Amino acid sequence: MEEILDKLVKEIKLDQRYLEYIDAEKKLHTKDIECMLKEYQEKLNEYEDLKKYNRYIDNNQLKEEIKSLKKQIGCNNDILDYYRKYHCLNDFLEEITKIVFGNISNQLDLSPYKL
């Protein structure tokens, strides 16, 4: 069984979707992108920390900074490409999961959604 799983993992790593995802992920490791994502996360954390004081302080400037950073992130081609490749790989892995585990039990819910 372990050999079969090792072979499956090896084949997945050779698949074009995986290779494209890895390439797209590497492109995120530039100084500009890392700084932008770090700043965005810091602003979000700051906003969360200050949220409890909304009645007493004005967070509008912070909200605008977050909005601006989010827009920059959403317009960055390398980040957009990464998410496209991520979702493509994730869909592929979901299909593999359904094939591998689909016949184990009729009660096994493989859908990502819980209703």
C-alpha positions as CSV (number, residue, x, y, z in Angstrom):
1,M,0.0,0.0,0.0
2,E,2.8,2.4,0.9
3,E,4.5,1.8,-2.5
4,I,1.2,2.6,-4.3
5,L,0.9,5.9,-2.3
6,D,4.5,6.8,-3.0
7,K,4.0,6.2,-6.7
8,L,0.8,8.3,-6.6
9,V,2.6,11.2,-4.9
10,K,5.5,10.9,-7.4
11,E,3.0,11.0,-10.3
12,I,1.2,14.0,-8.9
13,K,4.5,15.9,-8.5
14,L,5.2,15.2,-12.2
15,D,1.8,16.5,-13.3
16,Q,1.8,19.8,-15.2
17,R,-0.7,21.3,-12.8
18,Y,1.6,20.7,-9.9
19,L,4.7,22.0,-11.7
20,E,2.8,25.1,-12.8
21,Y,1.6,25.7,-9.2
22,I,5.2,25.4,-7.9
23,D,6.5,27.9,-10.5
24,A,3.7,30.3,-9.7
25,E,4.4,30.0,-6.0
26,K,8.1,30.8,-6.5
27,K,7.2,34.0,-8.3
28,L,5.5,35.2,-5.0
29,H,8.9,35.3,-3.3
30,T,10.0,38.7,-4.5
31,K,10.7,41.6,-2.2
32,D,7.8,43.7,-3.5
33,I,5.2,41.0,-3.2
34,E,6.4,39.8,0.2
35,C,6.4,43.3,1.5
36,M,3.0,44.0,0.2
37,L,1.5,40.8,1.7
38,K,3.2,41.4,5.0
39,E,2.0,45.0,5.2
40,Y,-1.5,43.9,4.3
41,Q,-1.5,41.2,7.0
42,E,-0.1,43.7,9.6
43,K,-2.9,46.2,8.7
44,L,-5.5,43.5,9.1
45,N,-4.1,42.6,12.4
46,E,-4.0,46.2,13.5
47,Y,-7.6,46.6,12.4
48,E,-8.7,43.5,14.3
49,D,-6.9,44.8,17.4
50,L,-8.6,48.2,17.2
51,K,-12.0,47.0,16.2
52,K,-13.1,46.8,19.8
53,Y,-12.5,50.5,20.1
54,N,-14.6,51.5,17.0
55,R,-16.9,53.6,19.1
56,Y,-14.0,55.7,20.4
57,I,-11.6,56.0,17.5
58,D,-11.8,56.7,13.7
59,N,-10.5,53.7,11.7
60,N,-11.4,55.2,8.3
61,Q,-7.8,55.8,7.3
62,L,-6.8,52.3,8.3
63,K,-9.7,50.9,6.4
64,E,-8.7,52.9,3.3
65,E,-5.1,51.6,3.6
66,I,-6.4,48.0,3.8
67,K,-8.7,48.6,0.8
68,S,-5.8,50.1,-1.2
69,L,-3.5,47.2,-0.4
70,K,-6.2,44.7,-1.2
71,K,-6.7,46.3,-4.6
72,Q,-3.0,46.2,-5.3
73,I,-2.9,42.5,-4.3
74,G,-6.0,41.8,-6.5
75,C,-4.3,43.5,-9.5
76,N,-0.9,41.8,-9.2
77,N,-0.5,39.3,-12.1
78,D,1.8,37.0,-10.2
79,I,-0.6,36.7,-7.3
80,L,-3.6,36.2,-9.6
81,D,-1.6,33.5,-11.5
82,Y,-0.7,31.8,-8.2
83,Y,-4.4,31.6,-7.2
84,R,-5.4,30.3,-10.6
85,K,-2.8,27.6,-10.4
86,Y,-3.6,26.8,-6.8
87,H,-7.3,26.3,-7.6
88,C,-6.5,24.2,-10.6
89,L,-4.2,21.9,-8.6
90,N,-6.8,21.8,-5.8
91,D,-9.5,20.7,-8.2
92,F,-7.2,18.0,-9.5
93,L,-6.4,16.8,-6.0
94,E,-10.1,16.7,-5.1
95,E,-10.7,14.5,-8.2
96,I,-8.0,12.1,-7.0
97,T,-9.5,12.0,-3.5
98,K,-12.9,11.1,-5.0
99,I,-11.3,8.3,-7.0
100,V,-9.2,6.9,-4.2
101,F,-11.7,7.2,-1.4
102,G,-15.0,7.3,-3.3
103,N,-15.8,3.6,-2.9
104,I,-14.9,3.2,0.7
105,S,-18.3,4.1,2.1
106,N,-21.6,5.5,0.8
107,Q,-21.7,7.5,4.0
108,L,-18.3,9.2,3.4
109,D,-19.0,12.8,2.4
110,L,-16.3,14.0,0.0
111,S,-17.8,17.3,-0.7
112,P,-16.1,20.4,0.7
113,Y,-19.4,21.9,1.8
114,K,-21.3,21.0,4.9
115,L,-25.0,21.8,4.7
